[in-house]
Amino acid sequence: MHNPNKQSGVVLIMTLIILLIVTLLGTSSIQMTSLLERMSRNATDASSAFSAAEAALKAAEANVELETSTMAYAANANGKYESQGVDVTPRWETATTWAAANAITATYSGSVNPPSYIIEFVQAVRSGDDQLNLDNVGGDAGSDITQIFRITAQGKGKTTAAKIYLQSTYGKKF
């Protein structure tokens, strides 16, 4: 038989240590689950912003296809601009460019915040073949000029924290 005076409480101490370890593991797994949930939410938000920017890019390309001249770009307003110089901060990097009156808003149902875009007329390009009338048989030399546009689209996700910018160069012959 056991003498009650000789027990030292080792079982109680071991039980408390095991309980502490299990509690730490449980707390750690809760934090990990919370972190994974935030990462998933951010990835979904970024994906939504990317889809919105793609929709704006498509809308901008359709807008360029409707153009009949580059005259609208000389005003440098309403989302249509002439290209800036080389040493200037790019227009799409300034916050005022994306204000409501300075950018064109695209329609997109997959995001709470509508995407927007700007179109910059870069330059007119004439191919070397066109200068000699090699690929324009029967036409005048210089009649095959391609107008080059830089399109920048901004998409936002379900929150305004997720912003995606897409940029493309688009050519059109008038």
Backbone as CSV, one residue per row, in Angstrom:
resi,resn,N_x,N_y,N_z,CA_x,CA_y,CA_z,C_x,C_y,C_z
1,MET,0.810,-1.171,0.000,0.000,0.000,0.000,0.865,1.250,0.000
2,HIS,0.274,2.265,-0.447,1.008,3.526,-0.546,0.823,4.370,0.691
3,ASN,1.872,4.960,1.018,1.819,5.866,2.150,1.512,7.266,1.621
4,PRO,0.409,7.909,2.041,0.043,9.215,1.515,1.080,10.284,1.814
5,ASN,1.890,10.102,2.762,2.881,11.116,3.092,4.050,11.124,2.114
6,LYS,4.268,10.044,1.347,5.420,9.954,0.457,5.114,10.401,-0.969
7,GLN,3.885,10.722,-1.348,3.559,11.152,-2.714,4.062,12.581,-2.920
8,SER,4.672,12.805,-4.104,5.276,14.119,-4.352,4.545,14.941,-5.417
9,GLY,3.507,14.433,-6.062,2.725,15.202,-7.037,3.316,15.252,-8.433
10,VAL,4.143,14.281,-8.798,4.754,14.250,-10.127,3.699,14.097,-11.214
11,VAL,2.681,13.322,-10.951,1.619,13.110,-11.939,0.907,14.425,-12.229
12,LEU,0.657,15.201,-11.221,-0.008,16.490,-11.403,0.851,17.436,-12.245
13,ILE,2.121,17.479,-11.975,3.030,18.345,-12.740,3.105,17.888,-14.192
14,MET,3.214,16.592,-14.434,3.275,16.072,-15.812,1.973,16.368,-16.561
15,THR,0.848,16.230,-15.884,-0.442,16.516,-16.510,-0.540,17.991,-16.897
16,LEU,-0.083,18.865,-16.038,-0.105,20.302,-16.346,0.816,20.638,-17.523
17,ILE,1.962,19.997,-17.605,2.885,20.230,-18.727,2.264,19.753,-20.034
18,ILE,1.640,18.574,-20.013,0.983,18.054,-21.221,-0.176,18.967,-21.623
19,LEU,-0.934,19.450,-20.656,-2.035,20.372,-20.937,-1.519,21.669,-21.559
20,LEU,-0.406,22.169,-21.075,0.198,23.380,-21.637,0.629,23.156,-23.086
21,ILE,1.241,22.015,-23.364,1.682,21.698,-24.734,0.487,21.586,-25.675
22,VAL,-0.562,20.906,-25.251,-1.761,20.758,-26.087,-2.407,22.127,-26.332
23,THR,-2.422,22.983,-25.320,-2.979,24.332,-25.478,-2.167,25.143,-26.485
24,LEU,-0.846,25.058,-26.407,0.008,25.776,-27.361,-0.204,25.267,-28.786
25,LEU,-0.334,23.959,-28.956,-0.588,23.399,-30.285,-1.938,23.863,-30.827
26,GLY,-2.946,23.890,-29.981,-4.273,24.353,-30.403,-4.257,25.815,-30.800
27,THR,-3.596,26.648,-30.018,-3.490,28.076,-30.339,-2.731,28.278,-31.644
28,SER,-1.673,27.532,-31.834,-0.884,27.633,-33.067,-1.707,27.238,-34.288
29,SER,-2.490,26.185,-34.173,-3.297,25.757,-35.323,-4.396,26.769,-35.632
30,ILE,-4.954,27.411,-34.613,-5.957,28.456,-34.848,-5.323,29.640,-35.573
31,GLN,-4.128,30.044,-35.158,-3.437,31.147,-35.827,-3.102,30.782,-37.270
32,MET,-2.689,29.554,-37.505,-2.350,29.106,-38.858,-3.592,29.121,-39.745
33,THR,-4.706,28.661,-39.220,-5.954,28.665,-39.985,-6.367,30.088,-40.329
34,SER,-6.226,30.988,-39.380,-6.560,32.393,-39.616,-5.658,32.995,-40.689
35,LEU,-4.373,32.670,-40.641,-3.430,33.160,-41.642,-3.764,32.617,-43.029
36,LEU,-4.080,31.338,-43.115,-4.439,30.738,-44.402,-5.715,31.358,-44.964
37,GLU,-6.650,31.666,-44.099,-7.892,32.303,-44.545,-7.619,33.698,-45.108
38,ARG,-6.770,34.468,-44.446,-6.411,35.809,-44.953,-5.675,35.708,-46.281
39,MET,-4.772,34.736,-46.394,-4.042,34.558,-47.656,-4.997,34.205,-48.782
40,SER,-5.948,33.349,-48.512,-6.937,32.965,-49.517,-7.793,34.159,-49.927
41,ARG,-8.195,34.963,-48.962,-8.998,36.150,-49.247,-8.208,37.139,-50.110
42,ASN,-6.939,37.336,-49.790,-6.111,38.256,-50.573,-5.891,37.737,-51.992
43,ALA,-5.694,36.435,-52.141,-5.514,35.858,-53.478,-6.787,36.006,-54.307
44,THR,-7.935,35.797,-53.691,-9.208,35.973,-54.388,-9.401,37.426,-54.791
45,ASP,-9.036,38.343,-53.903,-9.157,39.771,-54.189,-8.244,40.172,-55.347
46,ALA,-7.023,39.665,-55.353,-6.088,39.970,-56.444,-6.579,39.385,-57.760
47,SER,-7.138,38.193,-57.721,-7.675,37.576,-58.935,-8.849,38.378,-59.484
48,SER,-9.696,38.865,-58.602,-10.825,39.702,-59.015,-10.325,41.001,-59.645
49,ALA,-9.294,41.598,-59.055,-8.723,42.832,-59.603,-8.097,42.582,-60.973
50,PHE,-7.437,41.443,-61.141,-6.823,41.109,-62.428,-7.888,40.938,-63.509
51,SER,-8.978,40.255,-63.171,-10.068,40.075,-64.136,-10.688,41.413,-64.515
52,ALA,-10.825,42.302,-63.545,-11.374,43.632,-63.824,-10.443,44.420,-64.741
53,ALA,-9.137,44.332,-64.506,-8.175,45.038,-65.356,-8.186,44.471,-66.775
54,GLU,-8.326,43.155,-66.908,-8.425,42.555,-68.247,-9.666,43.049,-68.985
55,ALA,-10.784,43.165,-68.272,-12.015,43.666,-68.887,-11.838,45.115,-69.336
56,ALA,-11.163,45.919,-68.527,-10.911,47.313,-68.894,-9.983,47.395,-70.105
57,LEU,-8.997,46.519,-70.167,-8.080,46.499,-71.305,-8.821,46.166,-72.597
58,LYS,-9.723,45.198,-72.543,-10.537,44.851,-73.717,-11.421,46.018,-74.137
59,ALA,-12.023,46.687,-73.157,-12.884,47.839,-73.457,-12.078,48.963,-74.096
60,ALA,-10.855,49.170,-73.629,-10.002,50.220,-74.192,-9.607,49.888,-75.628
61,GLU,-9.292,48.631,-75.898,-8.947,48.240,-77.267,-10.139,48.428,-78.198
62,ALA,-11.333,48.127,-77.714,-12.538,48.366,-78.520,-12.737,49.860,-78.747
63,ASN,-12.403,50.667,-77.761,-12.496,52.122,-77.884,-11.546,52.632,-78.964
64,VAL,-10.321,52.111,-78.980,-9.345,52.524,-80.000,-9.831,52.123,-81.387
65,GLU,-10.443,50.965,-81.503,-10.947,50.513,-82.807,-12.023,51.444,-83.360
66,LEU,-12.734,52.143,-82.494,-13.771,53.077,-82.939,-13.208,54.428,-83.377
67,GLU,-11.951,54.697,-83.054,-11.336,55.986,-83.392,-11.147,56.122,-84.901
68,THR,-11.300,57.353,-85.373,-11.059,57.643,-86.793,-9.891,58.596,-86.975
69,SER,-9.408,59.188,-85.890,-8.229,60.054,-85.947,-7.633,60.151,-84.548
70,THR,-6.498,60.820,-84.456,-5.839,60.993,-83.158,-6.086,62.386,-82.583
71,MET,-7.010,63.133,-83.148,-7.269,64.507,-82.710,-7.743,64.571,-81.249
72,ALA,-8.516,63.608,-80.806,-9.052,63.638,-79.437,-7.950,63.554,-78.385
73,TYR,-6.787,63.068,-78.759,-5.704,62.881,-77.800,-4.921,64.162,-77.547
74,ALA,-5.049,65.156,-78.413,-4.333,66.420,-78.246,-4.854,67.208,-77.045
75,ALA,-6.095,66.987,-76.658,-6.683,67.721,-75.533,-6.141,67.253,-74.180
76,ASN,-5.564,66.063,-74.129,-5.031,65.503,-72.880,-6.072,65.520,-71.758
77,ALA,-7.221,64.956,-72.024,-8.293,64.925,-71.022,-9.197,63.729,-71.269
78,ASN,-10.052,63.457,-70.293,-11.077,62.420,-70.413,-10.520,61.043,-70.759
79,GLY,-9.368,60.716,-70.223,-8.810,59.387,-70.423,-8.028,59.203,-71.704
80,LYS,-7.928,60.246,-72.528,-7.174,60.159,-73.784,-6.077,61.219,-73.753
81,TYR,-4.847,60.760,-73.916,-3.704,61.650,-73.749,-2.679,61.415,-74.843
82,GLU,-1.841,62.439,-75.058,-0.655,62.253,-75.892,0.459,61.764,-74.986
83,SER,1.385,61.046,-75.558,2.478,60.477,-74.780,3.344,61.585,-74.192
84,GLN,3.878,61.321,-72.999,4.756,62.276,-72.342,6.199,62.021,-72.739
85,GLY,7.077,62.917,-72.317,8.494,62.756,-72.594,9.095,61.606,-71.810
86,VAL,10.334,61.314,-72.096,11.019,60.170,-71.493,11.329,60.403,-70.016
87,ASP,11.721,61.612,-69.640,12.158,61.888,-68.270,11.021,62.267,-67.325
88,VAL,9.800,62.091,-67.740,8.641,62.462,-66.929,8.090,61.204,-66.251
89,THR,7.558,61.374,-65.043,6.912,60.245,-64.365,5.758,59.761,-65.228
90,PRO,5.680,58.473,-65.495,4.589,57.968,-66.339,3.218,58.374,-65.792
91,ARG,2.340,58.720,-66.695,1.016,59.224,-66.330,0.249,58.232,-65.453
92,TRP,0.383,56.951,-65.746,-0.395,55.963,-65.001,0.064,55.803,-63.555
93,GLU,1.247,56.316,-63.216,1.755,56.209,-61.849,1.240,57.314,-60.931
94,THR,0.641,58.358,-61.486,0.141,59.447,-60.653,-1.313,59.189,-60.262
95,ALA,-1.634,59.479,-59.017,-2.978,59.189,-58.493,-4.054,60.026,-59.170
96,THR,-3.722,61.251,-59.576,-4.740,62.118,-60.184,-5.208,61.594,-61.534
97,THR,-4.399,60.789,-62.186,-4.803,60.215,-63.474,-6.027,59.340,-63.317
98,TRP,-6.138,58.663,-62.190,-7.221,57.701,-61.991,-8.448,58.311,-61.330
99,ALA,-8.458,59.634,-61.194,-9.667,60.297,-60.693,-10.777,60.135,-61.730
100,ALA,-12.004,60.290,-61.306,-13.166,59.988,-62.158,-13.153,60.724,-63.497
101,ALA,-12.779,61.986,-63.514,-12.842,62.753,-64.760,-11.633,62.521,-65.664
102,ASN,-10.560,61.972,-65.136,-9.329,61.836,-65.910,-9.147,60.469,-66.554
103,ALA,-9.919,59.491,-66.152,-9.826,58.141,-66.712,-11.204,57.727,-67.213
104,ILE,-11.217,56.737,-68.067,-12.469,56.217,-68.611,-12.861,54.998,-67.780
105,THR,-14.090,54.976,-67.307,-14.580,53.865,-66.492,-15.168,52.794,-67.399
106,ALA,-14.749,51.570,-67.180,-15.262,50.437,-67.955,-16.364,49.745,-67.159
107,THR,-17.237,49.066,-67.857,-18.281,48.304,-67.169,-17.781,46.879,-66.945
108,TYR,-17.938,46.430,-65.708,-17.524,45.080,-65.338,-18.332,44.677,-64.118
109,SER,-19.041,43.580,-64.213,-19.945,43.175,-63.132,-19.268,42.321,-62.064
110,GLY,-18.047,41.896,-62.284,-17.395,40.984,-61.349,-16.682,41.649,-60.196
111,SER,-16.784,42.966,-60.069,-16.084,43.668,-59.009,-16.971,44.772,-58.455
112,VAL,-16.820,45.044,-57.182,-17.579,46.127,-56.558,-17.102,47.470,-57.095
113,ASN,-15.804,47.594,-57.305,-15.208,48.829,-57.809,-14.992,48.702,-59.312
114,PRO,-15.586,49.578,-60.117,-15.443,49.446,-61.568,-14.004,49.722,-62.022
115,PRO,-13.529,48.983,-63.013,-12.181,49.228,-63.530,-12.164,50.485,-64.399
116,SER,-10.980,51.005,-64.627,-10.844,52.188,-65.477,-9.597,52.047,-66.333
117,TYR,-9.498,52.912,-67.341,-8.347,52.847,-68.236,-8.049,54.220,-68.812
118,ILE,-6.808,54.354,-69.281,-6.398,55.537,-70.035,-5.744,55.058,-71.322
119,ILE,-5.837,55.890,-72.351,-5.228,55.581,-73.644,-4.290,56.731,-73.985
120,GLU,-3.059,56.399,-74.316,-2.088,57.418,-74.712,-1.685,57.189,-76.164
121,PHE,-1.762,58.245,-76.960,-1.264,58.170,-78.330,0.248,58.326,-78.258
122,VAL,0.969,57.321,-78.746,2.428,57.327,-78.637,3.057,57.973,-79.866
123,GLN,2.794,57.398,-81.039,3.363,57.942,-82.274,2.794,57.211,-83.477
124,ALA,3.045,57.781,-84.633,2.690,57.130,-85.894,3.934,56.423,-86.414
125,VAL,3.757,55.201,-86.896,4.890,54.406,-87.372,4.635,54.000,-88.816
126,ARG,5.636,54.201,-89.629,5.581,53.778,-91.026,6.620,52.686,-91.207
127,SER,6.203,51.580,-91.763,7.144,50.475,-91.960,8.131,50.817,-93.067
128,GLY,9.283,50.189,-93.025,10.295,50.412,-94.055,9.803,49.985,-95.426
129,ASP,9.020,48.911,-95.473,8.468,48.461,-96.748,7.513,49.494,-97.321
130,ASP,6.768,50.142,-96.466,5.788,51.120,-96.927,6.474,52.341,-97.536
131,GLN,7.628,52.710,-97.019,8.328,53.874,-97.549,8.712,53.663,-99.008
132,LEU,8.951,52.415,-99.375,9.303,52.103,-100.761,8.118,51.549,-101.539
133,ASN,6.964,51.468,-100.892,5.746,50.931,-101.496,5.930,49.468,-101.899
134,LEU,6.569,48.672,-101.033,6.776,47.260,-101.335,5.561,46.401,-101.006
135,ASP,4.833,46.750,-99.949,3.690,45.923,-99.568,2.351,46.615,-99.827
136,ASN,2.382,47.712,-100.504,1.175,48.495,-100.744,1.022,48.713,-102.248
137,VAL,1.017,47.633,-102.972,0.990,47.708,-104.432,-0.245,48.474,-104.890
138,GLY,-0.027,49.451,-105.736,-1.125,50.243,-106.274,-1.489,51.428,-105.408
139,GLY,-0.886,51.549,-104.232,-1.195,52.673,-103.349,-0.045,53.655,-103.328
140,ASP,-0.251,54.723,-102.649,0.788,55.738,-102.516,1.764,55.332,-101.416
141,ALA,3.007,55.709,-101.593,3.989,55.485,-100.536,3.592,56.342,-99.336
142,GLY,3.631,55.756,-98.156,3.281,56.505,-96.947,1.820,56.416,-96.564
143,SER,1.023,55.668,-97.311,-0.401,55.583,-96.971,-0.693,54.490,-95.945
144,ASP,0.303,53.697,-95.618,0.099,52.586,-94.690,0.791,52.892,-93.363
145,ILE,0.267,53.874,-92.633,0.856,54.303,-91.370,0.046,53.714,-90.218
146,THR,0.752,53.160,-89.254,0.104,52.592,-88.074,0.228,53.574,-86.913
147,GLN,-0.890,53.877,-86.288,-0.910,54.741,-85.104,-0.728,53.838,-83.879
148,ILE,0.220,54.173,-83.032,0.537,53.349,-81.869,-0.043,53.996,-80.605
149,PHE,-0.755,53.188,-79.826,-1.368,53.638,-78.578,-0.873,52.766,-77.429
150,ARG,-0.682,53.397,-76.277,-0.368,52.651,-75.053,-1.623,52.698,-74.179
151,ILE,-2.116,51.531,-73.837,-3.325,51.427,-73.023,-2.920,50.932,-71.637
152,THR,-3.361,51.640,-70.614,-3.112,51.223,-69.238,-4.457,51.048,-68.552
153,ALA,-4.672,49.872,-67.995,-5.932,49.565,-67.309,-5.661,49.325,-65.833
154,GLN,-6.575,49.805,-65.014,-6.476,49.609,-63.567,-7.706,48.837,-63.103
155,GLY,-7.467,47.709,-62.462,-8.564,46.925,-61.904,-8.450,46.876,-60.398
156,LYS,-9.583,46.931,-59.737,-9.617,46.834,-58.279,-10.430,45.607,-57.908
157,GLY,-10.049,45.006,-56.812,-10.762,43.821,-56.347,-11.988,44.191,-55.540
158,LYS,-12.368,43.294,-54.659,-13.527,43.554,-53.808,-13.234,44.646,-52.794
159,THR,-11.962,44.888,-52.537,-11.544,46.021,-51.713,-10.643,46.895,-52.575
160,THR,-10.479,48.142,-52.186,-9.614,49.030,-52.972,-8.139,48.775,-52.690
161,ALA,-7.834,47.911,-51.731,-6.436,47.609,-51.415,-5.773,46.808,-52.525
162,ALA,-6.544,46.006,-53.232,-5.990,45.186,-54.318,-6.148,45.935,-55.634
163,LYS,-5.034,46.436,-56.154,-5.038,47.131,-57.446,-4.092,46.406,-58.386
164,ILE,-4.564,46.184,-59.589,-3.748,45.550,-60.621,-3.714,46.495,-61.815
165,TYR,-2.520,46.713,-62.358,-2.360,47.524,-63.560,-1.906,46.620,-64.695
166,LEU,-2.572,46.709,-65.820,-2.166,46.004,-67.033,-1.914,47.046,-68.107
167,GLN,-0.917,46.780,-68.926,-0.584,47.737,-69.976,-0.338,46.987,-71.271
168,SER,-0.819,47.562,-72.367,-0.573,46.960,-73.672,-0.298,48.064,-74.682
169,THR,0.352,47.680,-75.745,0.590,48.586,-76.863,-0.285,48.115,-78.002
170,TYR,-1.026,49.044,-78.576,-2.031,48.690,-79.576,-1.802,49.544,-80.815
171,GLY,-1.822,48.908,-81.978,-1.637,49.631,-83.233,-2.898,49.618,-84.077
172,LYS,-3.173,50.747,-84.720,-4.352,50.845,-85.582,-4.007,51.679,-86.806
173,LYS,-4.497,51.216,-87.942,-4.317,51.963,-89.189,-5.610,52.708,-89.479
174,PHE,-5.496,54.007,-89.711,-6.673,54.817,-90.051,-6.855,54.850,-91.544
